Amino acid sequence: MSNKDSITRLQQHGVPSIPATWTQTRVKYLGTYINGYPFKPDDWGPIGRPILRIQNLSSKQQAPNRFAGEIPDRYLVKSGDVLISWSASLGVYVWDGEESWLNQHIFKVMLDEQRINKEFFVWLAQWFITEMEREVHGSTMQHLTSDAFGSFPVLVPPPREQNQISSYLSKQVARVDALLAAKNRLLALIAEKRQSLTARAVTLGLDPRAPLRKTNILGLDQIPLHWRTERAKWLFTERDDRTTTGEETLLSLRMDVGLIPHNEVSEKATHSEDLVGYKMASKGEIVLNRMRAASGLVAVAPQDGLVSPDYAVFKAGSDVDPHFFAHLFKTNLMQTVFRSESTGLGTGASGFLRLYSENFLTLSLPVPPLSEQKAIVDYITAESARLGLLQAAAETTIAMLRERRTALIAAAVTGQLHVG
């Protein structure tokens, strides 16, 4: 790539001018990038050094696999090493854990310390990785080629300015990150409040003074005295009607939005001949994903349409508001019950557990009078709307703060912001 081409490419990435004392170069000249070792599942074990995979960088909640064998020391990662994930999830990290083996699709960066210091490089990498994301290929997985990575143009200031920029960004970005953390805590509190008010309403009603009685419902100690309990089989009738044409609207069941037309959430075209045999669901019927019932994947059909053959479709009885029970089925209480009643092969997220209809229909459920069911649904709808406004405001602020963070780093590491 010629110098002129590099300047043009920098301009395309929002760098209109180059400070006189800064050096124009490319990412590959800032150091040596060592790709991780191609471990295979057969190499994984319970002992030895951890194997650093991309998921272990982005989240430390998942325990790493380990490797007790011997491979070249260039794959060894020590605390303080700079790592760049370049496939699936792009990012730069400074490792702060125990000595580990590096898996493939992650670079260990051995910097040219005469040209660039580690602190400045990490800030610079946050910028160029963000910009590289615009140039990745793959429809479902972000992935950088070695040429796209190494040839990306960057600017390097003199050492003194590198230190000044690093110090400035450490302080300014920390302030932005603190604000982001506060807003994310607010979002968590809003979600917790929504979950709490829903759970209380569908198990104890809206009147805090209502007398209570003990119940034999699994996981639920008390319900209002005037509520009855019924097995699900007396409240719902399973429906298993299949389309013969596939011409009805395909509905997609999503965690946050419920059942919506498939073409609103996917660009993948569907053909009627491929949908023959799908289950039909009518407006007002409850649709339950049997494999993810314990995660609350249940919704009321807002219109007639088709759903996956593996889902369960239930028609509510005349004294049942399906929206009340959809709210009930999404509570932590019922998710725990659904999990305990699910059967199949394996356990947890990696297993094939299903809540079969015969298990679901034997469950005892709290049943308020129909008018109270509707009042509870109205209350949850109104409160959710109110909390939704707070959530939307917090999410807007978070988006603005993230843009501010990105713009701040970009301006500083490309010389568009004087920090000396």
DOLUM-889713 format. One record per residue (C-alpha): residue number from 1; residue in three letters; x negated, y negated, z negated. Coordinates in steps of 0.5 Angstrom, whole numbers, plus 2048, in hexadecimal, padded with zeros to 3 digits. Each point is the difference from the previous one (the first is absolute). Last residue first. Layout:
BEGIN
@nr NUM&rest ALA&X X&Y Y&Z Z
...
//
This chain:
BEGIN
@nr 420&rest GLY&X 801&Y 7DC&Z 7CC
@nr 419&rest VAL&X 807&Y 803&Z 802
@nr 418&rest HIS&X 801&Y 7FD&Z 807
@nr 417&rest LEU&X 806&Y 804&Z 804
@nr 416&rest GLN&X 800&Y 802&Z 807
@nr 415&rest GLY&X 7F9&Y 803&Z 7FF
@nr 414&rest THR&X 803&Y 807&Z 802
@nr 413&rest VAL&X 7FF&Y 803&Z 7F9
@nr 412&rest ALA&X 804&Y 7FA&Z 7FD
@nr 411&rest ALA&X 806&Y 7FF&Z 805
@nr 410&rest ALA&X 801&Y 808&Z 800
@nr 409&rest ILE&X 800&Y 801&Z 7F8
@nr 408&rest LEU&X 805&Y 7FA&Z 7FF
@nr 407&rest ALA&X 804&Y 802&Z 806
@nr 406&rest THR&X 801&Y 807&Z 7FD
@nr 405&rest ARG&X 801&Y 7FE&Z 7F9
@nr 404&rest ARG&X 805&Y 7FB&Z 803
@nr 403&rest GLU&X 804&Y 805&Z 804
@nr 402&rest ARG&X 800&Y 804&Z 7FA
@nr 401&rest LEU&X 803&Y 7FB&Z 7FC
@nr 400&rest MET&X 805&Y 7FE&Z 805
@nr 399&rest ALA&X 803&Y 807&Z 800
@nr 398&rest ILE&X 800&Y 801&Z 7F9
@nr 397&rest THR&X 804&Y 7F9&Z 7FF
@nr 396&rest THR&X 805&Y 803&Z 805
@nr 395&rest GLU&X 800&Y 807&Z 7FC
@nr 394&rest ALA&X 802&Y 7FC&Z 7FA
@nr 393&rest ALA&X 805&Y 7FC&Z 803
@nr 392&rest ALA&X 803&Y 806&Z 803
@nr 391&rest GLN&X 800&Y 804&Z 7F9
@nr 390&rest LEU&X 803&Y 7FA&Z 7FD
@nr 389&rest LEU&X 806&Y 800&Z 805
@nr 388&rest GLY&X 800&Y 808&Z 800
@nr 387&rest LEU&X 801&Y 7FF&Z 7F8
@nr 386&rest ARG&X 807&Y 7FC&Z 802
@nr 385&rest ALA&X 802&Y 805&Z 805
@nr 384&rest SER&X 7FF&Y 806&Z 7FC
@nr 383&rest GLU&X 804&Y 7FD&Z 7FA
@nr 382&rest ALA&X 806&Y 7FF&Z 805
@nr 381&rest THR&X 7FF&Y 807&Z 803
@nr 380&rest ILE&X 7FF&Y 803&Z 7F9
@nr 379&rest TYR&X 806&Y 7FD&Z 7FD
@nr 378&rest ASP&X 805&Y 801&Z 806
@nr 377&rest VAL&X 7FE&Y 808&Z 800
@nr 376&rest ILE&X 801&Y 7FF&Z 7F8
@nr 375&rest ALA&X 807&Y 7FD&Z 802
@nr 374&rest LYS&X 801&Y 806&Z 805
@nr 373&rest GLN&X 7FF&Y 805&Z 7FB
@nr 372&rest GLU&X 804&Y 7FD&Z 7FB
@nr 371&rest SER&X 806&Y 800&Z 805
@nr 370&rest LEU&X 7FF&Y 807&Z 801
@nr 369&rest PRO&X 800&Y 802&Z 7F9
@nr 368&rest PRO&X 7F9&Y 802&Z 7FE
@nr 367&rest VAL&X 7FD&Y 807&Z 802
@nr 366&rest PRO&X 7F9&Y 802&Z 7FC
@nr 365&rest LEU&X 7FD&Y 806&Z 804
@nr 364&rest SER&X 800&Y 808&Z 7FF
@nr 363&rest LEU&X 7FB&Y 803&Z 805
@nr 362&rest THR&X 803&Y 807&Z 803
@nr 361&rest LEU&X 801&Y 7FC&Z 807
@nr 360&rest PHE&X 7F8&Y 7FE&Z 800
@nr 359&rest ASN&X 7FE&Y 808&Z 7FF
@nr 358&rest GLU&X 805&Y 802&Z 805
@nr 357&rest SER&X 7FE&Y 7FB&Z 805
@nr 356&rest TYR&X 7F8&Y 801&Z 800
@nr 355&rest LEU&X 7FC&Y 7FB&Z 7FD
@nr 354&rest ARG&X 7F9&Y 802&Z 804
@nr 353&rest LEU&X 7F9&Y 801&Z 7FE
@nr 352&rest PHE&X 7FB&Y 801&Z 806
@nr 351&rest GLY&X 7FA&Y 7FF&Z 7FC
@nr 350&rest SER&X 7FA&Y 7FA&Z 801
@nr 349&rest ALA&X 804&Y 7FB&Z 7FD
@nr 348&rest GLY&X 801&Y 804&Z 7F9
@nr 347&rest THR&X 800&Y 808&Z 800
@nr 346&rest GLY&X 800&Y 805&Z 805
@nr 345&rest LEU&X 805&Y 804&Z 803
@nr 344&rest GLY&X 808&Y 7FF&Z 7FF
@nr 343&rest THR&X 804&Y 7FE&Z 7FA
@nr 342&rest SER&X 803&Y 7F9&Z 7FE
@nr 341&rest GLU&X 804&Y 800&Z 7FA
@nr 340&rest SER&X 7FB&Y 7FD&Z 7FB
@nr 339&rest ARG&X 7FE&Y 7FB&Z 806
@nr 338&rest PHE&X 808&Y 7FE&Z 800
@nr 337&rest VAL&X 800&Y 7FF&Z 7F9
@nr 336&rest THR&X 7FA&Y 7FB&Z 800
@nr 335&rest GLN&X 803&Y 7FC&Z 806
@nr 334&rest MET&X 806&Y 800&Z 7FC
@nr 333&rest LEU&X 7FD&Y 7FD&Z 7FA
@nr 332&rest ASN&X 7FB&Y 7FB&Z 804
@nr 331&rest THR&X 807&Y 7FD&Z 803
@nr 330&rest LYS&X 801&Y 801&Z 808
@nr 329&rest PHE&X 805&Y 805&Z 7FF
@nr 328&rest LEU&X 804&Y 7FB&Z 7FB
@nr 327&rest HIS&X 800&Y 7FB&Z 806
@nr 326&rest ALA&X 802&Y 805&Z 805
@nr 325&rest PHE&X 806&Y 802&Z 7FB
@nr 324&rest PHE&X 803&Y 7F9&Z 7FF
@nr 323&rest HIS&X 7FF&Y 7FF&Z 808
@nr 322&rest PRO&X 804&Y 806&Z 801
@nr 321&rest ASP&X 806&Y 7FD&Z 7FC
@nr 320&rest VAL&X 804&Y 807&Z 7FE
@nr 319&rest ASP&X 807&Y 801&Z 7FE
@nr 318&rest SER&X 802&Y 802&Z 807
@nr 317&rest GLY&X 7FA&Y 805&Z 801
@nr 316&rest ALA&X 7FA&Y 7FE&Z 803
@nr 315&rest LYS&X 7FD&Y 804&Z 807
@nr 314&rest PHE&X 7F9&Y 802&Z 7FF
@nr 313&rest VAL&X 7FB&Y 801&Z 805
@nr 312&rest ALA&X 7FA&Y 804&Z 7FF
@nr 311&rest TYR&X 7F9&Y 7FF&Z 804
@nr 310&rest ASP&X 7FC&Y 805&Z 804
@nr 309&rest PRO&X 805&Y 7FF&Z 806
@nr 308&rest SER&X 7FD&Y 7F9&Z 800
@nr 307&rest VAL&X 805&Y 7FA&Z 801
@nr 306&rest LEU&X 805&Y 7FE&Z 805
@nr 305&rest GLY&X 805&Y 7FB&Z 800
@nr 304&rest ASP&X 807&Y 7FC&Z 7FD
@nr 303&rest GLN&X 7FE&Y 7FA&Z 7FC
@nr 302&rest PRO&X 7FD&Y 7FD&Z 7FA
@nr 301&rest ALA&X 7FE&Y 807&Z 7FE
@nr 300&rest VAL&X 7FF&Y 800&Z 7F8
@nr 299&rest ALA&X 7F9&Y 802&Z 7FE
@nr 298&rest VAL&X 7FB&Y 805&Z 7FD
@nr 297&rest LEU&X 7F9&Y 800&Z 800
@nr 296&rest GLY&X 7FF&Y 7FF&Z 7F8
@nr 295&rest SER&X 7F9&Y 803&Z 800
@nr 294&rest ALA&X 803&Y 807&Z 7FD
@nr 293&rest ALA&X 805&Y 800&Z 806
@nr 292&rest ARG&X 7FA&Y 801&Z 804
@nr 291&rest MET&X 800&Y 807&Z 803
@nr 290&rest ARG&X 808&Y 7FF&Z 800
@nr 289&rest ASN&X 800&Y 7FA&Z 803
@nr 288&rest LEU&X 807&Y 7FE&Z 7FE
@nr 287&rest VAL&X 806&Y 7FC&Z 804
@nr 286&rest ILE&X 806&Y 7FE&Z 7FD
@nr 285&rest GLU&X 806&Y 7FF&Z 804
@nr 284&rest GLY&X 803&Y 7F9&Z 800
@nr 283&rest LYS&X 800&Y 7FF&Z 808
@nr 282&rest SER&X 800&Y 807&Z 803
@nr 281&rest ALA&X 7FA&Y 805&Z 801
@nr 280&rest MET&X 7FE&Y 805&Z 805
@nr 279&rest LYS&X 7FB&Y 805&Z 800
@nr 278&rest TYR&X 7FB&Y 801&Z 805
@nr 277&rest GLY&X 801&Y 806&Z 805
@nr 276&rest VAL&X 7FF&Y 7FC&Z 806
@nr 275&rest LEU&X 7FB&Y 7FA&Z 7FF
@nr 274&rest ASP&X 7FB&Y 802&Z 805
@nr 273&rest GLU&X 805&Y 800&Z 806
@nr 272&rest SER&X 802&Y 7F9&Z 7FE
@nr 271&rest HIS&X 7F9&Y 7FD&Z 801
@nr 270&rest THR&X 7FD&Y 7FC&Z 7FA
@nr 269&rest ALA&X 7FB&Y 7FB&Z 802
@nr 268&rest LYS&X 7FA&Y 7FE&Z 7FB
@nr 267&rest GLU&X 800&Y 7F9&Z 7FE
@nr 266&rest SER&X 802&Y 801&Z 7F9
@nr 265&rest VAL&X 804&Y 7FC&Z 7FB
@nr 264&rest GLU&X 805&Y 7FD&Z 803
@nr 263&rest ASN&X 801&Y 806&Z 805
@nr 262&rest HIS&X 801&Y 805&Z 7FB
@nr 261&rest PRO&X 807&Y 7FC&Z 7FE
@nr 260&rest ILE&X 800&Y 7FF&Z 7F8
@nr 259&rest LEU&X 801&Y 804&Z 7FA
@nr 258&rest GLY&X 7FD&Y 7FE&Z 7FA
@nr 257&rest VAL&X 7FC&Y 7F9&Z 800
@nr 256&rest ASP&X 7FA&Y 802&Z 7FB
@nr 255&rest MET&X 7FF&Y 807&Z 800
@nr 254&rest ARG&X 802&Y 801&Z 808
@nr 253&rest LEU&X 805&Y 805&Z 803
@nr 252&rest SER&X 800&Y 7FF&Z 807
@nr 251&rest LEU&X 807&Y 801&Z 804
@nr 250&rest LEU&X 801&Y 802&Z 807
@nr 249&rest THR&X 806&Y 7FD&Z 803
@nr 248&rest GLU&X 804&Y 805&Z 804
@nr 247&rest GLU&X 7FF&Y 803&Z 807
@nr 246&rest GLY&X 7FD&Y 807&Z 7FD
@nr 245&rest THR&X 805&Y 803&Z 804
@nr 244&rest THR&X 802&Y 806&Z 7FC
@nr 243&rest THR&X 7FF&Y 7FD&Z 7F9
@nr 242&rest ARG&X 800&Y 804&Z 7FA
@nr 241&rest ASP&X 805&Y 800&Z 7FA
@nr 240&rest ASP&X 7FD&Y 802&Z 7FA
@nr 239&rest ARG&X 804&Y 7FD&Z 7FA
@nr 238&rest GLU&X 7FF&Y 801&Z 7F9
@nr 237&rest THR&X 806&Y 7FE&Z 7FC
@nr 236&rest PHE&X 7FF&Y 7FB&Z 7FA
@nr 235&rest LEU&X 803&Y 7FF&Z 7F9
@nr 234&rest TRP&X 802&Y 807&Z 7FE
@nr 233&rest LYS&X 7FA&Y 803&Z 802
@nr 232&rest ALA&X 7FC&Y 7FB&Z 7FC
@nr 231&rest ARG&X 802&Y 802&Z 7FA
@nr 230&rest GLU&X 804&Y 7FC&Z 7FC
@nr 229&rest THR&X 7FF&Y 7FB&Z 7FA
@nr 228&rest ARG&X 805&Y 7FB&Z 7FD
@nr 227&rest TRP&X 800&Y 7F9&Z 7FE
@nr 226&rest HIS&X 804&Y 7FD&Z 7FB
@nr 225&rest LEU&X 7FB&Y 801&Z 7FA
@nr 224&rest PRO&X 7FA&Y 7FD&Z 804
@nr 223&rest ILE&X 7FA&Y 804&Z 801
@nr 222&rest GLN&X 7FB&Y 803&Z 7FC
@nr 221&rest ASP&X 7FA&Y 805&Z 800
@nr 220&rest LEU&X 7FE&Y 800&Z 807
@nr 219&rest GLY&X 7FB&Y 805&Z 802
@nr 218&rest LEU&X 804&Y 805&Z 802
@nr 217&rest ILE&X 808&Y 7FF&Z 7FF
@nr 216&rest ASN&X 802&Y 803&Z 7FA
@nr 215&rest THR&X 803&Y 7FA&Z 7FD
@nr 214&rest LYS&X 801&Y 7FC&Z 7FA
@nr 213&rest ARG&X 805&Y 7FA&Z 7FF
@nr 212&rest LEU&X 7FF&Y 7F9&Z 801
@nr 211&rest PRO&X 805&Y 7FA&Z 7FD
@nr 210&rest ALA&X 800&Y 7FA&Z 805
@nr 209&rest ARG&X 7FC&Y 7FA&Z 7FD
@nr 208&rest PRO&X 7FB&Y 7FF&Z 806
@nr 207&rest ASP&X 805&Y 800&Z 805
@nr 206&rest LEU&X 7FD&Y 801&Z 807
@nr 205&rest GLY&X 800&Y 807&Z 800
@nr 204&rest LEU&X 7FB&Y 805&Z 7FC
@nr 203&rest THR&X 7FD&Y 805&Z 806
@nr 202&rest VAL&X 801&Y 7FC&Z 806
@nr 201&rest ALA&X 7FF&Y 7F9&Z 7FD
@nr 200&rest ARG&X 7FA&Y 802&Z 7FC
@nr 199&rest ALA&X 7FD&Y 803&Z 806
@nr 198&rest THR&X 801&Y 7FA&Z 804
@nr 197&rest LEU&X 7FE&Y 7FB&Z 7FB
@nr 196&rest SER&X 7F9&Y 804&Z 7FF
@nr 195&rest GLN&X 7FF&Y 801&Z 807
@nr 194&rest ARG&X 801&Y 7F9&Z 802
@nr 193&rest LYS&X 7FC&Y 7FD&Z 7FA
@nr 192&rest GLU&X 7FA&Y 805&Z 802
@nr 191&rest ALA&X 800&Y 7FD&Z 807
@nr 190&rest ILE&X 800&Y 7F9&Z 7FE
@nr 189&rest LEU&X 7FB&Y 802&Z 7FB
@nr 188&rest ALA&X 7FB&Y 803&Z 805
@nr 187&rest LEU&X 801&Y 7FA&Z 805
@nr 186&rest LEU&X 7FE&Y 7FB&Z 7FA
@nr 185&rest ARG&X 7FA&Y 804&Z 7FF
@nr 184&rest ASN&X 7FF&Y 7FF&Z 807
@nr 183&rest LYS&X 801&Y 7F9&Z 800
@nr 182&rest ALA&X 7FB&Y 800&Z 7FA
@nr 181&rest ALA&X 7FB&Y 804&Z 803
@nr 180&rest LEU&X 800&Y 7FB&Z 806
@nr 179&rest LEU&X 7FF&Y 7FA&Z 7FC
@nr 178&rest ALA&X 7FA&Y 804&Z 7FD
@nr 177&rest ASP&X 7FD&Y 802&Z 807
@nr 176&rest VAL&X 801&Y 7F8&Z 802
@nr 175&rest ARG&X 7FC&Y 7FE&Z 7FA
@nr 174&rest ALA&X 7FB&Y 806&Z 801
@nr 173&rest VAL&X 7FF&Y 7FD&Z 808
@nr 172&rest GLN&X 7FE&Y 7F9&Z 7FE
@nr 171&rest LYS&X 7FB&Y 803&Z 7FB
@nr 170&rest SER&X 7FC&Y 805&Z 804
@nr 169&rest LEU&X 801&Y 7FC&Z 806
@nr 168&rest TYR&X 7FC&Y 7FB&Z 7FD
@nr 167&rest SER&X 7FB&Y 804&Z 7FE
@nr 166&rest SER&X 7FF&Y 804&Z 806
@nr 165&rest ILE&X 800&Y 7FA&Z 804
@nr 164&rest GLN&X 7FA&Y 7FD&Z 7FC
@nr 163&rest ASN&X 7FC&Y 806&Z 800
@nr 162&rest GLN&X 801&Y 801&Z 808
@nr 161&rest GLU&X 7FE&Y 7F8&Z 800
@nr 160&rest ARG&X 7FA&Y 801&Z 7FD
@nr 159&rest PRO&X 7FE&Y 807&Z 804
@nr 158&rest PRO&X 801&Y 7FC&Z 807
@nr 157&rest PRO&X 807&Y 801&Z 803
@nr 156&rest VAL&X 802&Y 806&Z 804
@nr 155&rest LEU&X 805&Y 800&Z 806
@nr 154&rest VAL&X 804&Y 806&Z 802
@nr 153&rest PRO&X 801&Y 803&Z 807
@nr 152&rest PHE&X 803&Y 807&Z 800
@nr 151&rest SER&X 7FC&Y 805&Z 804
@nr 150&rest GLY&X 7FF&Y 805&Z 7FB
@nr 149&rest PHE&X 807&Y 801&Z 7FE
@nr 148&rest ALA&X 803&Y 801&Z 807
@nr 147&rest ASP&X 7FA&Y 804&Z 802
@nr 146&rest SER&X 801&Y 805&Z 7FA
@nr 145&rest THR&X 807&Y 801&Z 802
@nr 144&rest LEU&X 805&Y 7FD&Z 7FB
@nr 143&rest HIS&X 806&Y 804&Z 7FE
@nr 142&rest GLN&X 807&Y 7FD&Z 7FE
@nr 141&rest MET&X 805&Y 806&Z 800
@nr 140&rest THR&X 807&Y 801&Z 802
@nr 139&rest SER&X 7FF&Y 7FD&Z 807
@nr 138&rest GLY&X 7F9&Y 800&Z 801
@nr 137&rest HIS&X 7FB&Y 7FB&Z 802
@nr 136&rest VAL&X 7FC&Y 7FA&Z 7FC
@nr 135&rest GLU&X 7FF&Y 7F9&Z 803
@nr 134&rest ARG&X 805&Y 7FC&Z 7FB
@nr 133&rest GLU&X 7FD&Y 804&Z 7FA
@nr 132&rest MET&X 7F9&Y 7FE&Z 802
@nr 131&rest GLU&X 802&Y 7F9&Z 7FD
@nr 130&rest THR&X 802&Y 802&Z 7FA
@nr 129&rest ILE&X 7FA&Y 804&Z 7FF
@nr 128&rest PHE&X 7FC&Y 7FA&Z 802
@nr 127&rest TRP&X 803&Y 7FC&Z 7FB
@nr 126&rest GLN&X 7FF&Y 805&Z 7FA
@nr 125&rest ALA&X 7F9&Y 802&Z 803
@nr 124&rest LEU&X 7FE&Y 7F9&Z 7FF
@nr 123&rest TRP&X 802&Y 800&Z 7F9
@nr 122&rest VAL&X 7FC&Y 806&Z 7FF
@nr 121&rest PHE&X 7FA&Y 7FE&Z 803
@nr 120&rest PHE&X 800&Y 7F9&Z 7FC
@nr 119&rest GLU&X 7FF&Y 805&Z 7FA
@nr 118&rest LYS&X 7FB&Y 805&Z 803
@nr 117&rest ASN&X 7FB&Y 7FB&Z 802
@nr 116&rest ILE&X 7FF&Y 7FE&Z 808
@nr 115&rest ARG&X 7F9&Y 800&Z 804
@nr 114&rest GLN&X 7FB&Y 802&Z 7FC
@nr 113&rest GLU&X 804&Y 805&Z 7FC
@nr 112&rest ASP&X 802&Y 804&Z 807
@nr 111&rest LEU&X 805&Y 804&Z 7FD
@nr 110&rest MET&X 801&Y 807&Z 7FF
@nr 109&rest VAL&X 808&Y 801&Z 801
@nr 108&rest LYS&X 803&Y 807&Z 7FE
@nr 107&rest PHE&X 805&Y 801&Z 806
@nr 106&rest ILE&X 807&Y 803&Z 7FE
@nr 105&rest HIS&X 803&Y 805&Z 806
@nr 104&rest GLN&X 7FC&Y 806&Z 7FD
@nr 103&rest ASN&X 800&Y 801&Z 7F9
@nr 102&rest LEU&X 7FA&Y 7FD&Z 7FB
@nr 101&rest TRP&X 7FE&Y 805&Z 7FA
@nr 100&rest SER&X 801&Y 7FD&Z 7FA
@nr 99&rest GLU&X 7FC&Y 7FC&Z 7FA
@nr 98&rest GLU&X 804&Y 7FE&Z 7FB
@nr 97&rest GLY&X 805&Y 7FA&Z 801
@nr 96&rest ASP&X 7FF&Y 7F9&Z 802
@nr 95&rest TRP&X 800&Y 800&Z 807
@nr 94&rest VAL&X 800&Y 7F9&Z 804
@nr 93&rest TYR&X 806&Y 800&Z 805
@nr 92&rest VAL&X 801&Y 7FE&Z 807
@nr 91&rest GLY&X 807&Y 802&Z 803
@nr 90&rest LEU&X 803&Y 803&Z 806
@nr 89&rest SER&X 805&Y 806&Z 7FF
@nr 88&rest ALA&X 801&Y 805&Z 805
@nr 87&rest SER&X 7F9&Y 800&Z 802
@nr 86&rest TRP&X 7FA&Y 7FB&Z 7FF
@nr 85&rest SER&X 7FF&Y 800&Z 7F8
@nr 84&rest ILE&X 7FB&Y 7FC&Z 7FE
@nr 83&rest LEU&X 7FB&Y 801&Z 7FA
@nr 82&rest VAL&X 7FB&Y 7FC&Z 7FD
@nr 81&rest ASP&X 7FC&Y 803&Z 7FA
@nr 80&rest GLY&X 801&Y 7FD&Z 7F9
@nr 79&rest SER&X 800&Y 807&Z 7FD
@nr 78&rest LYS&X 7FD&Y 805&Z 804
@nr 77&rest VAL&X 802&Y 804&Z 806
@nr 76&rest LEU&X 7FC&Y 806&Z 803
@nr 75&rest TYR&X 801&Y 801&Z 807
@nr 74&rest ARG&X 7F9&Y 7FE&Z 801
@nr 73&rest ASP&X 7FE&Y 805&Z 7FB
@nr 72&rest PRO&X 801&Y 806&Z 805
@nr 71&rest ILE&X 804&Y 806&Z 7FE
@nr 70&rest GLU&X 800&Y 805&Z 7FB
@nr 69&rest GLY&X 806&Y 803&Z 7FD
@nr 68&rest ALA&X 805&Y 7FF&Z 7FA
@nr 67&rest PHE&X 805&Y 7FC&Z 803
@nr 66&rest ARG&X 806&Y 7FD&Z 7FD
@nr 65&rest ASN&X 807&Y 7FE&Z 802
@nr 64&rest PRO&X 802&Y 7F9&Z 7FD
@nr 63&rest ALA&X 806&Y 7FF&Z 7FB
@nr 62&rest GLN&X 805&Y 7FB&Z 803
@nr 61&rest GLN&X 802&Y 7FA&Z 7FC
@nr 60&rest LYS&X 7F9&Y 7FD&Z 802
@nr 59&rest SER&X 804&Y 7FC&Z 806
@nr 58&rest SER&X 7FD&Y 7FD&Z 806
@nr 57&rest LEU&X 7F9&Y 803&Z 7FF
@nr 56&rest ASN&X 802&Y 807&Z 7FE
@nr 55&rest GLN&X 805&Y 800&Z 806
@nr 54&rest ILE&X 7FB&Y 7FF&Z 805
@nr 53&rest ARG&X 7FC&Y 806&Z 7FE
@nr 52&rest LEU&X 7FA&Y 800&Z 7FB
@nr 51&rest ILE&X 7FE&Y 807&Z 7FE
@nr 50&rest PRO&X 7FF&Y 801&Z 7F9
@nr 49&rest ARG&X 7F9&Y 803&Z 7FD
@nr 48&rest GLY&X 800&Y 807&Z 7FE
@nr 47&rest ILE&X 806&Y 804&Z 7FD
@nr 46&rest PRO&X 808&Y 802&Z 802
@nr 45&rest GLY&X 7FF&Y 801&Z 808
@nr 44&rest TRP&X 800&Y 7FE&Z 807
@nr 43&rest ASP&X 7FB&Y 802&Z 805
@nr 42&rest ASP&X 806&Y 805&Z 803
@nr 41&rest PRO&X 804&Y 7FA&Z 801
@nr 40&rest LYS&X 7FA&Y 7FD&Z 805
@nr 39&rest PHE&X 7FB&Y 7FB&Z 7FF
@nr 38&rest PRO&X 7FE&Y 7FC&Z 806
@nr 37&rest TYR&X 7FA&Y 7FC&Z 7FC
@nr 36&rest GLY&X 801&Y 7F8&Z 800
@nr 35&rest ASN&X 7FE&Y 7FB&Z 805
@nr 34&rest ILE&X 7FA&Y 7FC&Z 7FE
@nr 33&rest TYR&X 800&Y 7F9&Z 802
@nr 32&rest THR&X 7F9&Y 7FD&Z 801
@nr 31&rest GLY&X 800&Y 7F8&Z 7FF
@nr 30&rest LEU&X 802&Y 7F9&Z 802
@nr 29&rest TYR&X 7FE&Y 802&Z 807
@nr 28&rest LYS&X 806&Y 804&Z 802
@nr 27&rest VAL&X 805&Y 7FA&Z 7FE
@nr 26&rest ARG&X 7FE&Y 7FC&Z 805
@nr 25&rest THR&X 7FC&Y 7F9&Z 800
@nr 24&rest GLN&X 800&Y 7F9&Z 800
@nr 23&rest THR&X 7FC&Y 7FC&Z 7FB
@nr 22&rest TRP&X 802&Y 7FA&Z 7FC
@nr 21&rest THR&X 7FC&Y 7FA&Z 7FF
@nr 20&rest ALA&X 804&Y 7FC&Z 806
@nr 19&rest PRO&X 807&Y 802&Z 7FD
@nr 18&rest ILE&X 804&Y 804&Z 806
@nr 17&rest SER&X 806&Y 7FD&Z 803
@nr 16&rest PRO&X 807&Y 802&Z 801
@nr 15&rest VAL&X 800&Y 807&Z 7FC
@nr 14&rest GLY&X 808&Y 802&Z 800
@nr 13&rest HIS&X 7FF&Y 807&Z 803
@nr 12&rest GLN&X 800&Y 7FF&Z 807
@nr 11&rest GLN&X 7FB&Y 7FA&Z 7FF
@nr 10&rest LEU&X 7FB&Y 806&Z 7FD
@nr 9&rest ARG&X 802&Y 804&Z 807
@nr 8&rest THR&X 7FE&Y 7FA&Z 804
@nr 7&rest ILE&X 7F9&Y 7FF&Z 7FC
@nr 6&rest SER&X 7FE&Y 807&Z 800
@nr 5&rest ASP&X 802&Y 800&Z 808
@nr 4&rest LYS&X 7FB&Y 7FA&Z 801
@nr 3&rest ASN&X 7FB&Y 803&Z 7FB
@nr 2&rest SER&X 800&Y 806&Z 805
@nr 1&rest MET&X 803&Y 807&Z 7FE
//
